[in-house]
Amino acid sequence: MKILLFILMFLPVLALGAEVEYSLVIRNHVFEPSEIRVPAKQKIRLIVKNQDATPEEFESHELNREKVIPAGATVKILIGPLAPGRYPFVGEFHEATARGTVIAE
């Protein structure tokens, strides 16, 4: 019982170092959701799943990230820690429809 209590006391401290995960789906050349609200000053892991039959490229100059996501594939993109603000991203292969924003608060 004492061991369980000890683990529970330190669990929040252990969780502080972990990246928080957020999911994005590419469907019909559109990012869903188009906005993701994340905590500022924390590392974030975006899990991006491309459900389209064609590849897409996640690109953001503001986030300093560029990653091709093959058709039907899932990739992880690490970002942050971010200052509070808005960070747009696009699907470079379908820029007219594949648009989104990470909002750090």
Helices and strands as residue ranges (DSSP letters): H 2-15, E 20-27, E 30-32, E 35-38, E 44-50, E 56-60, E 65-69, E 74-79, E 85-91, G 92-94, E 99-104
